[in-house]
Amino acid sequence: MSGSSLTRAEPGTGSAAPARRGRFRPPGRVRIAGFLIGVLVAAGIGALALWLPQRSNGQTSSAEPPPEWRRPAVSASGLAERSGVRLVRVAVTAGGGLLDLRYQVVDPSKAVAVHEARTPPAIIDERTGLVDDRLLMGHAHHGQLKAAVSYYLIFENTGNWVRRGSEVTVLLGDARLEHVIVK
């Protein structure tokens, strides 16, 4: 053999090796394809999140409420006669996550029906038919209702289904008031 020997170079000796990056960086086309796939997956998850609550509710796109929520339709003045309350407003609050229903007691003896278990309050979105009966703080009222005093019910608006300008049906006591514009 010709006297050449192979030896291992020690760090800091020998020829300079090219600097290695700590991460592998794929070519531009692969990065773009990965980004587009990520956007499509995110869009699919978003669409699924919007579709599932409506699908799991078992509701179809109809303004007709399910049988357990059917109550006689009344006018604004009829609501006061039948349930003893006057609807003040329904408004979206808390960045769209809550619905604030305000009502004023006209007849305290009739207004107790608003808090009876057999006629729980609810809001029905007329566009989708979704029934919102999830109250944030419960629905029982303690103490005597007083005439000319305004009270409130706060509903959860999960998914922001009801928006400002939406038309809803309000169920209070044994009556329903249709086509209420949400503020």
trRosetta pair geometry for C-beta under 8 A, 3 or more apart (Angstrom, degrees):
i j d omega theta_ij theta_ji phi_ij phi_ji
1 4 7.5 -109 159 37 101 70
9 13 5.3 -152 -171 89 91 93
9 14 3.6 -15 -144 -27 145 149
10 13 4.8 49 63 23 83 122
10 14 7.7 149 47 -9 51 106
17 20 8.0 -12 129 -29 111 95
21 24 7.5 141 89 -82 112 30
21 25 6.9 -14 102 -10 159 105
26 30 3.9 -84 149 87 129 136
26 31 5.7 162 81 -51 101 79
26 34 7.6 102 64 -16 147 137
27 30 5.1 92 61 9 74 104
27 31 7.3 -141 100 -5 38 90
28 31 5.7 -58 -149 36 33 111
28 32 6.3 31 157 -18 68 106
29 32 5.8 -54 -147 37 32 111
29 33 6.3 32 154 -18 65 107
30 33 5.7 -53 -146 38 31 111
30 34 6.3 34 153 -20 64 106
31 34 5.7 -55 -148 37 30 113
31 35 6.4 33 153 -21 64 105
32 35 5.6 -52 -149 34 31 113
32 36 6.4 29 154 -16 65 106
33 36 5.8 -55 -148 38 31 110
33 37 6.3 32 154 -19 65 106
34 37 5.7 -54 -146 36 30 111
34 38 6.4 34 153 -21 63 106
35 38 5.7 -56 -152 35 30 114
35 39 6.5 30 152 -19 65 104
36 39 5.6 -51 -147 34 34 111
36 40 6.4 33 154 -17 65 105
37 40 5.7 -55 -148 38 32 111
37 41 6.3 33 153 -19 66 105
38 41 5.8 -54 -146 36 30 110
38 42 6.3 30 155 -17 65 107
39 42 5.8 -56 -148 38 30 111
39 43 6.3 31 154 -19 65 107
40 43 5.7 -53 -144 37 31 111
40 44 6.3 34 155 -20 64 106
41 44 5.7 -54 -149 36 31 113
41 45 6.4 30 153 -18 65 105
42 45 5.8 -54 -147 36 31 110
42 46 6.3 33 153 -20 64 106
43 46 5.6 -54 -147 37 32 114
43 47 6.3 31 155 -18 65 105
44 47 5.8 -53 -145 37 30 109
44 48 6.3 31 155 -18 64 108
45 48 5.6 -56 -147 39 31 113
45 49 6.3 34 153 -23 65 105
46 49 5.7 -54 -148 33 30 112
46 50 6.6 23 155 -13 63 105
47 50 5.9 -59 -151 39 32 107
47 51 6.0 24 155 -16 67 115
48 51 5.7 -61 -138 42 30 107
48 52 5.9 34 166 -30 68 108
49 52 6.4 -43 -133 25 23 111
49 53 7.9 22 170 -13 52 98
49 159 7.9 -175 149 -116 86 101
50 53 7.5 -63 -167 28 26 99
50 54 7.6 8 152 0 59 113
50 159 7.1 130 -124 -157 59 114
51 54 6.2 -74 -163 44 38 105
51 55 5.8 30 152 -20 76 118
52 55 5.5 -62 -137 42 32 110
52 56 5.7 25 168 -17 72 110
53 56 6.0 -56 -137 40 26 105
53 57 6.4 34 158 -29 61 107
53 158 7.0 -170 -128 115 153 108
53 159 5.3 -120 35 -53 163 157
53 161 7.7 -125 107 -62 137 124
54 57 5.8 -54 -153 26 29 116
54 59 6.6 -86 -167 63 70 99
54 128 6.4 -97 -123 -169 118 130
54 130 6.8 -85 -114 -76 78 119
55 58 8.0 42 164 -63 36 34
57 130 6.0 -8 161 -122 173 88
57 131 7.9 164 -169 34 126 78
59 62 7.3 -140 178 38 87 85
59 66 7.5 -101 -101 -49 91 107
59 128 6.9 76 114 149 134 84
59 129 4.8 -176 178 102 124 109
59 130 5.8 -176 49 -87 164 57
59 131 7.6 167 -78 -1 141 83
60 129 6.6 18 78 52 50 156
61 127 7.7 -38 -157 150 92 57
61 128 5.9 -64 -123 -138 72 50
61 129 6.2 167 -149 6 25 116
62 129 4.6 43 67 -71 56 147
63 124 7.7 104 -164 136 61 118
63 126 4.6 18 -127 -160 107 75
63 127 7.7 26 -85 -55 89 13
63 129 5.9 -131 -89 -82 20 84
63 169 7.6 114 -177 -25 91 126
64 129 6.8 -3 53 -123 48 119
65 69 4.0 -95 158 90 131 116
65 70 5.9 174 81 -72 107 62
65 124 5.2 -81 -87 -106 110 158
65 129 7.1 177 -93 -159 45 82
65 131 6.2 83 -141 -80 100 115
65 169 6.9 -113 -47 77 121 146
65 171 8.0 81 -104 -57 170 131
65 176 7.8 -145 4 -121 147 158
66 69 5.5 74 60 19 72 103
66 70 7.7 -118 102 -32 36 85
66 131 6.8 -74 17 -26 104 142
67 70 5.7 -39 -151 -1 39 117
69 122 6.1 -72 -134 67 120 154
69 124 6.8 127 146 -68 147 128
69 131 5.6 -146 -63 -117 163 143
69 171 6.3 -103 -168 -66 93 160
70 176 7.9 -75 -160 -19 37 145
71 119 7.2 78 -96 -139 138 106
71 171 5.8 119 21 -136 137 101
71 174 5.7 -169 -152 -176 120 48
71 175 5.7 -170 139 -122 124 9
71 176 4.5 136 72 -27 100 99
72 82 7.3 -146 77 -137 119 161
72 174 7.1 33 27 144 97 81
72 175 5.9 -43 74 -119 83 65
72 176 6.9 174 83 23 33 85
73 175 7.8 88 -141 -169 14 74
73 176 5.4 -47 -99 76 56 96
73 177 7.7 118 -155 -100 65 25
73 178 5.8 -11 -140 -14 114 116
74 78 3.1 -145 -174 110 105 122
74 79 5.1 153 98 -59 126 61
74 81 7.6 -153 -164 54 141 98
74 82 5.5 -137 -74 8 163 140
74 175 4.6 -21 10 -164 131 122
74 176 7.0 136 18 61 78 44
74 177 6.2 -47 71 -84 80 72
75 78 4.4 98 43 5 68 107
75 79 7.2 -118 95 -11 39 81
75 177 7.6 49 179 -126 15 89
76 79 5.8 -44 -156 21 31 114
76 80 7.4 29 148 -13 58 100
76 86 7.2 46 175 -148 89 80
76 87 6.5 -104 -135 39 88 104
76 177 6.5 68 -89 -139 55 129
77 80 5.7 -50 -159 33 41 113
77 81 6.6 39 146 -17 68 105
78 81 5.4 -53 -145 39 38 112
78 82 5.8 23 161 -9 72 112
78 175 6.8 -177 127 -153 92 142
79 82 6.2 -61 -135 46 25 99
79 83 5.5 -28 -176 33 66 112
79 85 6.5 -55 146 79 99 71
79 86 6.8 119 95 -113 109 41
79 87 6.2 6 107 -17 162 99
79 172 6.6 54 -161 64 113 118
79 175 5.3 175 -117 112 67 145
79 177 5.1 -12 -69 -66 135 121
80 83 7.3 -63 -107 59 14 73
80 84 6.8 34 -166 -134 48 14
80 85 6.6 -123 -107 80 56 23
80 86 5.0 11 -83 -75 109 81
80 106 4.6 30 -155 22 101 164
80 107 7.4 111 176 1 73 100
82 110 7.4 167 135 179 26 134
82 173 6.7 166 123 102 88 131
82 174 6.4 -117 161 79 109 85
82 175 4.3 110 97 -59 138 136
83 110 6.0 148 165 144 22 106
83 111 6.7 66 151 -107 72 50
83 113 5.6 -123 -139 75 76 121
83 114 6.2 83 179 -64 115 87
83 172 5.2 102 165 115 168 94
83 173 3.2 164 -125 37 110 148
83 174 6.6 176 -85 40 89 61
83 175 4.9 -116 -34 23 114 120
84 105 6.5 3 141 -156 93 73
84 106 5.5 -156 -174 63 52 83
84 107 3.6 -102 -133 67 99 88
84 108 6.8 -166 169 -34 137 7
84 109 6.8 -163 -107 69 154 52
84 110 2.8 158 -45 83 123 100
84 111 3.8 -114 105 -50 120 68
84 112 7.8 18 58 10 149 55
84 113 7.0 123 24 27 112 104
84 114 7.8 -113 67 -25 96 104
84 173 7.1 119 31 -67 83 160
85 103 4.4 23 172 166 127 126
85 104 6.6 149 -161 73 74 39
85 105 5.8 -43 -104 -103 79 46
85 106 6.1 173 -106 9 19 90
85 110 7.9 -144 -20 104 67 97
85 111 5.1 100 -56 -117 93 98
85 114 6.0 47 -21 -60 146 136
85 172 5.8 -86 64 145 134 142
85 173 7.0 160 17 -16 113 125
86 103 6.5 157 75 -163 41 75
86 104 4.7 -17 59 60 97 96
86 106 5.4 89 -25 -45 96 116
87 90 7.5 -22 -175 -34 117 89
87 101 7.7 -58 -142 -170 93 91
87 102 7.7 103 -170 86 55 59
87 103 5.5 -42 -107 -106 45 87
87 170 6.1 109 -108 80 142 161
87 172 7.2 180 -76 0 97 149
87 177 5.9 -128 -22 64 149 167
87 180 6.8 -82 149 -116 156 137
88 102 3.9 -54 67 107 122 103
88 103 5.8 -168 2 -98 89 25
88 104 5.6 93 -56 -22 109 94
88 150 5.9 22 -37 -133 156 121
89 100 7.6 17 102 103 96 91
89 101 7.7 -162 97 -143 49 40
89 102 5.1 21 48 43 77 109
89 183 5.6 -27 -171 16 120 131
90 99 6.2 -3 -173 -179 93 105
90 100 7.2 159 -156 81 43 52
90 101 5.1 -6 -107 -104 81 75
90 102 7.8 -161 -73 22 38 68
90 123 6.6 133 -143 -119 141 134
90 168 6.1 -91 107 56 163 135
90 170 6.4 -156 -57 -78 136 124
90 180 5.5 77 16 134 130 128
90 182 5.1 -65 106 -112 101 73
90 183 7.0 142 82 17 50 80
91 99 7.2 155 78 -158 36 59
91 100 4.8 -19 63 59 89 102
91 102 7.8 14 8 -3 104 105
91 164 7.9 12 -153 -102 65 86
91 182 6.6 139 -110 -173 29 73
91 183 4.3 -36 -103 73 90 92
92 96 5.5 0 178 -113 123 52
92 98 7.5 132 -162 80 51 51
92 99 6.3 -36 -100 -103 52 65
92 100 7.7 170 -99 15 3 85
92 157 6.8 -24 -130 -2 87 176
92 162 6.6 -170 -85 112 105 88
92 163 6.3 -1 -62 -149 157 35
92 164 5.3 -101 23 -57 129 75
92 182 6.0 62 -31 160 91 120
92 183 7.4 -154 16 91 72 45
93 98 5.0 -37 73 79 86 102
93 99 7.3 136 22 -114 83 16
93 100 4.8 44 -3 -21 131 118
93 154 8.0 -68 59 -134 127 101
94 97 4.5 -73 111 58 110 95
94 98 4.1 58 30 16 128 110
96 157 6.3 -117 159 101 57 131
96 160 4.1 13 153 -117 122 114
96 163 6.9 -10 -132 -111 109 75
97 156 7.2 -36 164 -156 75 66
97 157 5.6 166 179 62 24 90
97 158 7.4 31 -151 -88 75 40
97 160 6.9 -53 -79 -74 47 83
98 136 6.4 -3 -127 -51 117 141
98 154 5.5 -13 -172 -172 123 98
98 155 6.7 144 -164 75 65 49
98 156 6.5 -50 -108 -115 67 36
98 157 5.6 -177 -98 9 10 102
99 123 5.9 -81 118 26 160 165
99 132 6.8 85 21 116 144 152
99 154 7.2 152 76 -160 50 48
99 155 4.2 -13 58 60 104 105
99 156 7.8 -7 17 69 86 10
99 157 4.9 111 -31 -59 90 115
99 162 5.9 19 -81 78 129 140
99 182 7.4 -68 -134 -135 107 124
100 152 6.2 -24 -168 -161 85 122
100 154 5.9 -14 -103 -107 63 75
101 121 7.1 -171 84 164 157 138
101 123 6.7 -162 -67 -63 132 121
101 152 6.5 144 79 -159 53 64
101 153 4.5 -14 63 60 109 94
101 154 7.6 -166 23 -78 75 28
101 155 6.6 50 -11 -10 111 107
101 170 6.7 145 -137 -134 130 122
102 150 5.7 8 -176 -178 103 116
102 151 7.4 163 -152 84 58 37
102 152 5.1 -28 -99 -99 68 85
103 114 7.3 -167 80 -122 156 156
103 150 6.9 166 89 -150 30 70
103 151 6.0 -20 66 62 80 83
103 152 7.7 153 21 -94 66 36
103 153 7.7 17 6 0 107 101
103 172 6.4 127 -87 -128 160 158
104 148 6.8 -5 -179 -147 110 29
104 149 7.0 171 -148 87 72 26
104 150 4.7 -41 -91 -92 79 73
104 151 7.7 148 -100 15 30 68
105 108 5.6 42 169 -83 132 67
105 111 4.6 -14 -132 -82 98 168
105 145 5.0 170 -109 163 156 112
105 146 6.3 130 66 83 144 37
105 147 5.5 -118 111 -111 100 35
105 148 7.0 -51 73 6 80 23
105 149 5.7 8 30 55 112 75
105 150 7.9 -163 3 -89 72 27
105 151 6.8 53 -35 -4 99 111
106 110 7.9 -20 76 61 87 118
106 111 7.3 150 42 -61 60 115
106 147 6.8 25 -171 -140 18 87
107 110 4.3 38 96 25 115 109
107 111 6.2 166 83 -26 57 91
107 147 7.1 16 -97 -102 23 103
108 111 5.4 -55 -133 33 32 118
108 112 7.3 51 166 -37 60 86
108 144 6.8 24 -173 174 139 85
108 145 4.4 174 -138 89 90 94
108 146 6.4 -6 -86 -109 131 15
108 147 5.5 -90 -33 -53 100 77
109 112 6.9 -39 -172 2 29 109
110 113 6.2 -31 174 5 58 115
110 173 7.3 23 158 -131 84 158
111 114 5.6 -19 -178 1 65 116
111 145 4.8 -126 94 117 129 162
111 173 7.4 -102 -138 -69 36 130
112 115 6.2 -67 -168 45 52 99
112 116 6.9 71 137 -48 74 93
112 145 6.5 -157 -70 7 68 130
113 116 5.3 -33 -148 0 46 121
113 119 5.8 1 172 67 87 143
113 173 3.6 60 108 -136 111 99
113 174 5.7 -61 172 -10 140 88
114 119 7.7 -84 -119 106 20 108
114 121 6.2 21 -171 -62 81 111
114 141 7.7 34 91 -4 103 135
114 172 5.2 -13 -116 -172 97 87
114 173 4.9 -47 -71 -57 58 82
115 139 6.2 174 -135 147 72 83
115 140 6.0 90 -171 -133 115 39
115 141 4.6 -104 -88 15 156 100
116 119 5.0 43 74 39 105 90
116 120 7.8 -120 88 -65 54 48
116 173 7.6 65 24 -128 107 60
117 120 6.7 -1 -155 -60 36 92
119 171 7.6 -143 -179 159 82 104
119 173 5.6 28 130 -171 143 29
119 174 5.2 -79 -112 -72 155 64
120 133 5.8 69 116 -161 124 120
120 139 5.9 43 -144 133 95 173
120 171 7.8 49 97 110 53 120
121 133 7.3 158 95 -136 51 78
121 135 7.3 74 69 -71 105 121
121 139 6.3 -177 27 -139 99 126
121 153 5.5 -40 94 -162 157 175
121 170 7.8 -15 -163 -176 92 80
121 171 6.0 164 -151 93 45 78
121 172 5.5 14 -114 -102 98 62
122 131 5.5 -4 177 -172 135 95
122 132 6.3 153 -166 77 77 49
122 133 4.1 -34 -105 -87 102 90
122 170 7.9 168 87 -156 48 42
122 171 4.4 13 51 46 84 123
123 131 7.7 148 79 -159 41 49
123 132 4.7 -17 64 62 90 106
123 133 7.9 175 25 -72 58 49
123 155 5.7 -129 14 6 123 173
123 162 6.8 -9 129 -66 131 162
123 168 5.1 -3 -175 176 96 138
123 169 7.3 152 -161 76 49 50
123 170 5.9 -15 -108 -105 74 64
123 171 7.4 -146 -70 20 30 80
124 129 6.8 -17 -176 -155 103 38
124 130 7.1 169 -152 84 59 41
124 131 5.2 -23 -101 -102 84 67
124 132 7.4 -176 -83 19 32 73
124 168 6.2 148 72 -166 47 77
124 169 4.2 -10 57 55 107 101
124 171 7.1 67 -15 -22 102 106
125 128 4.8 17 99 42 121 93
125 129 6.9 -42 78 14 77 14
125 130 4.8 16 34 51 114 90
125 132 7.1 69 -26 -14 92 109
125 161 5.6 -98 -48 136 161 111
125 162 5.2 -144 -91 -82 110 90
125 166 6.2 -39 -140 171 91 137
125 168 5.8 -44 -101 -106 42 88
126 129 7.6 32 -149 -71 24 48
126 166 7.5 160 36 169 86 86
126 167 4.5 -37 39 100 135 95
126 168 6.0 -160 -15 -105 90 27
126 169 6.0 107 -70 -23 95 89
126 178 7.4 90 -89 -160 131 88
126 179 7.1 33 -53 -87 163 52
127 166 6.5 -89 -7 -147 121 100
127 167 7.2 118 -39 51 84 84
128 161 6.4 -78 30 -173 150 119
130 161 5.6 -35 61 155 154 160
132 155 5.1 83 139 170 117 136
132 156 7.1 -151 -165 73 108 63
132 157 6.8 2 -138 -102 154 60
132 161 7.5 -179 -62 63 123 126
132 162 6.9 -74 -14 -18 152 130
133 155 7.6 -72 -130 -131 12 115
134 155 6.2 98 74 -161 62 76
134 156 4.3 -39 104 37 117 112
134 158 7.4 14 60 -7 151 113
135 138 5.8 17 101 155 123 0
135 139 4.9 142 10 -62 163 87
135 153 6.0 -69 -124 -172 113 96
135 154 6.6 96 -162 74 71 57
135 155 5.9 -56 -100 -98 51 59
135 156 7.6 167 -134 -8 4 82
136 154 4.1 -37 29 104 124 108
136 155 6.8 -169 -21 -115 86 8
136 156 5.8 131 -73 -56 80 79
137 154 6.0 58 7 48 99 111
139 153 7.0 23 -120 -132 80 117
141 145 6.8 43 126 -70 148 96
141 151 7.2 -8 -112 -157 139 152
145 149 7.3 -161 -175 61 66 117
145 151 7.4 -59 -132 -36 100 144
146 149 4.4 58 79 0 98 133
157 160 5.9 52 134 -105 105 39
157 161 6.5 -144 -172 37 81 74
157 162 5.5 -98 -137 45 119 97
158 161 7.6 20 81 -7 53 101
160 163 6.5 47 166 -77 91 88
162 166 5.0 -139 -157 63 70 158
162 168 6.2 17 -132 -73 129 129
162 182 5.9 152 167 -75 104 167
163 166 5.1 114 55 -32 60 112
163 182 6.9 141 98 86 30 138
164 182 5.8 -135 -124 110 33 95
164 183 6.4 -6 -135 166 90 23
165 181 6.7 -23 -141 -165 33 95
165 182 6.5 -37 30 65 20 85
166 181 7.6 151 79 -151 37 51
166 182 4.6 13 55 21 83 127
167 179 5.3 -25 -162 -137 119 52
167 180 6.8 132 -158 61 61 40
167 181 6.1 -33 -97 -92 67 56
167 182 7.6 -146 -80 -6 18 86
168 180 5.2 -41 68 66 79 96
168 182 5.9 65 -4 -52 117 105
169 176 5.5 13 173 179 110 111
169 177 6.8 166 -160 82 61 44
169 178 4.7 -18 -109 -109 95 65
169 179 7.5 23 -84 -19 70 39
169 180 7.0 134 -104 14 22 98
170 176 6.9 161 81 -156 45 60
170 177 4.7 -9 57 58 98 98
170 180 5.3 26 -17 0 111 153
171 175 7.5 171 -147 90 54 42
171 176 5.0 -24 -97 -102 72 86
172 175 6.3 -18 71 66 70 87
172 177 7.2 1 20 2 103 109
177 180 5.9 61 117 -50 103 116
